[in-house]
Amino acid sequence: MTAFESLQEQNFKNVQQAFVEALRVDSSEVTRDSSFQDLEIDSIELVELVVGLEEQLGISLDMSQVQKCATVGSLVDLISAARNN
């Protein structure tokens, strides 16, 4: 596993845990392919979740880019890019 793949996996686990806590769902329901629509998360909840992740990870994400994300995986990719810079 490369360093970037390891970072991706770590970021997925962080995002997954944030969704589990925010939505009170089982971790098996939150996969990279899970859409925000399937998880029934609205835009306000998503912003709150992302702000928490930014604080936890010490990063800043462009909310216009976050709003373009449709799945957990796309959010993980955005976070990985921010942490890789």
Secondary structure, 3 states (H helix, E strand, C coil): CCHHHHHHHHHHHHHHHHHHHHHCCCHHHCCCCCECCCCCCCHHHHHHHHHHHHHHHCCCCCHHHHHHCCEHHHHHHHHHHHHHC
